[in-house]
Amino acid sequence: MESFSYEIDVRNLNSKPVQIEIFDQIPIAQQEEIQISLEEKDGASYIKENGKLTWKLDIPASMTSKIKLGYSVKFPRDKTVIIKRTGRVVCPRFH
């Protein structure tokens, strides 16, 4: 079994509060022997059939919001499962 956890920081650099939606997705198993469990969604709405998560955030001016996402992948020892790990992602500034 492998576990993954991520923390997403969203910073509002504007002088006014903003409302945003953040979309993410956890993997979906293509085989019954592989089980993926959502461990932490930090208030997101979750659609199990496609693994999609949606957060709706109200971020005050000059503040940062943090959301956490965690899931685990359980698979038989005799199976080879390739799990891609990504590094830090930085988004551009929005005006």
Secondary structure, DSSP 8 states (H G I E B T S, - for coil): -EEEEEEEEEE--SSS-EEEEEEEE----SSTT-EEEEEE-TT-EEETTTTEEEEEEEE-TT-EEEEEEEEEEE--TTS----------------
